[in-house]
């Protein structure tokens, strides 16, 4: 007997989607109370996309199962993202860092660049992973290590792009924390890097 299964373009069947939704809903029921819950209107950081804002926390029906979701908008790249609330932390969603972390990151930026003689392709992948981690300290390491070649003839196009991506992530988060214009934060950061 042949059984017909509806499959989406990416190969996910309706049954697979229902199972995944039910699993997520079950995890939400046993979720331990978070000491640091997200609230609507909070500025947050999503590791892969940078700084965003919580638009809504509510229940959506997905594949016939009700799941509590958090909806985040990223104005910088005009994107909206919905994540099951029970998986928010595991997916890399976090609140804006503390002043302590920013001070630690600034100390790293002021430090001596780590010069690696390894292949650029491998170093570029490692730098991209640090940027995508969403960890401000790791992003500061990228800024420290790449700042030396950005304005010189030694720097490549890909180095400049990685540096700019790290700088953008760093500035966006610090601007939210300090309630400053990103241009002012960028000016301060540039001065710190020139003095280092």
For each residue, the residues with C-beta under 8 A, 3 or more apart:
1:
2:
3:
4:
5: 13 14 15
6: 13 14
7: 11 12 13
8: 11 12 13 17
9:
10:
11: 7 8
12: 7 8 16 17
13: 5 6 7 8 16 17
14: 5 6 17 18 63
15: 5 18 19
16: 12 13 19 20
17: 8 12 13 14 20 21 62 63
18: 14 15 21 22 63 64 65
19: 15 16 22 23
20: 16 17 23 24 63
21: 17 18 24 25 62 63 64 65 67
22: 18 19 25 26 65
23: 19 20 26 27
24: 20 21 27 28 65 67 84 86 87
25: 21 22 28 29 65 66 67
26: 22 23 29 30
27: 23 24 30 31 84 86 87
28: 24 25 31 67 68 84 85 86
29: 25 26
30: 26 27
31: 27 28 34 85 86
32:
33:
34: 31 37 89
35:
36: 95
37: 34
38: 42 44 54 57 70 85 88 93 95
39: 42 54 57
40: 54 55 56 57
41: 53 54
42: 38 39 53 54 95
43: 51 52 53 95 96 176
44: 38 51 52 53 54 72 93 94 95 96
45: 50 51 52 93 94 95 96 97 134 173
46: 49 50 52 72 74 81 91 92 93 134
47: 91 92 93 94 132 133 134 135
48: 92 132 134
49: 46 52 74 77 79 81
50: 45 46 74 76 134 168 169 172 173
51: 43 44 45 74 76 96 169 172 173 176
52: 43 44 45 46 49 72 73 74 75 81
53: 41 42 43 44 72 73 75
54: 38 39 40 41 42 44 57 70 71 72
55: 40 71 72 73 80
56: 40 70 71
57: 38 39 40 54 68 69 70 71 85
58: 68 69 71
59: 66 67 68 69
60: 66 67 69 82
61: 64 65 66 67
62: 17 21 65 67
63: 14 17 18 20 21
64: 18 21 61
65: 18 21 22 24 25 61 62
66: 25 59 60 61
67: 21 24 25 28 59 60 61 62 84
68: 28 57 58 59 84 85 86
69: 57 58 59 60 82 83 84 85
70: 38 54 56 57 82 83 84 85 88 93
71: 54 55 56 57 58 80 81 82
72: 44 46 52 53 54 55 80 81 82 83 93
73: 52 53 55 79 80 81
74: 46 49 50 51 52 77 78 79 80 81
75: 52 53 78
76: 50 51 168 172
77: 49 74
78: 74 75
79: 49 73 74
80: 55 71 72 73 74
81: 46 49 52 71 72 73 74
82: 60 69 70 71 72
83: 69 70 72 87 88 91 93
84: 24 27 28 67 68 69 70 87 88
85: 28 31 38 57 68 69 70 88
86: 24 27 28 31 68
87: 24 27 83 84 90 91
88: 38 70 83 84 85 91 93
89: 34 93 94
90: 87
91: 46 47 83 87 88
92: 46 47 48 133 134
93: 38 44 45 46 47 70 72 83 88 89
94: 44 45 47 89 134
95: 36 38 42 43 44 45
96: 43 44 45 51 173 176 177
97: 45 101 102 136 173 177
98: 101 102 177
99: 102 103 177
100: 103 104
101: 97 98 104 105 136 137
102: 97 98 99 105 106 136 174 177 178
103: 99 100 106 107
104: 100 101 107 108 137 140
105: 101 102 108 109 136 137 139 140 170
106: 102 103 109 110 140 192
107: 103 104 110 111
108: 104 105 111 137 140 141 144
109: 105 106 140 143 144 147 189 192 193 196
110: 106 107 144 192 195 196
111: 107 108 144 196
112: 144
113: 144 145 146 147 148
114: 141 144 145
115: 145
116: 123 145
117:
118: 122 123
119: 122 123
120: 123 124 156 158 159
121: 124 125
122: 118 119 125 126
123: 116 118 119 120 126 127
124: 120 121 127 128 158 159 162
125: 121 122 128 129
126: 122 123 129 130
127: 123 124 130 131 142 145 146 162 166
128: 124 125 131 132 162 165
129: 125 126 132 133
130: 126 127 133 135 138 139 141 142 166
131: 127 128 138 139 142 162 165 166 169
132: 47 48 128 129
133: 47 92 129 130 138 139
134: 45 46 47 48 50 92 94 139 169
135: 47 130 138 139
136: 97 101 102 105 139 140 170 173
137: 101 104 105 108 140 141
138: 130 131 133 135 141 142
139: 105 130 131 133 134 135 136 142 143 166 169 170
140: 104 105 106 108 109 136 137 143 144 170
141: 108 114 130 137 138 144 145
142: 127 130 131 138 139 145 146 162 163 166
143: 109 139 140 146 147 163 166 167 170 189 193
144: 108 109 110 111 112 113 114 140 141 147 196
145: 113 114 115 116 127 141 142 148
146: 113 127 142 143 149 150 155 159 162 163 166
147: 109 113 143 144 150 163 193 196
148: 113 145 152 154
149: 146 152 154 155 156 159
150: 146 147 155 159 160 163
151: 155
152: 148 149 155
153:
154: 148 149
155: 146 149 150 151 152 159 160 163
156: 120 149 159 160
157: 160 161
158: 120 124 161 162
159: 120 124 146 149 150 155 156 162 163
160: 150 155 156 157 163 164
161: 157 158 164 165
162: 124 127 128 131 142 146 158 159 165 166
163: 142 143 146 147 150 155 159 160 166 167
164: 160 161 167 168
165: 128 131 161 162 168 169
166: 127 130 131 139 142 143 146 162 163 169 170
167: 143 163 164 170 171 186 189
168: 50 76 164 165 171 172
169: 50 51 131 134 139 165 166 172 173
170: 105 136 139 140 143 166 167 173 174 189
171: 167 168 174 175 182 185 186 189
172: 50 51 76 168 169 175 176 182
173: 45 50 51 96 97 136 169 170 176 177
174: 102 170 171 177 178 180 185 189
175: 171 172 178 179 180 181 182 184 185
176: 43 51 96 172 173 179
177: 96 97 98 99 102 173 174
178: 102 174 175 185
179: 175 176
180: 174 175 184 185
181: 175 184 185
182: 171 172 175 185 186
183: 186 187
184: 175 180 181 187 188
185: 171 174 175 178 180 181 182 188 189
186: 167 171 182 183 189 190
187: 183 184 190 191
188: 184 185 191 192
189: 109 143 167 170 171 174 185 186 192 193
190: 186 187 193 194
191: 187 188 194 195
192: 106 109 110 188 189 195 196
193: 109 143 147 189 190 196
194: 190 191
195: 110 191 192
196: 109 110 111 144 147 192 193
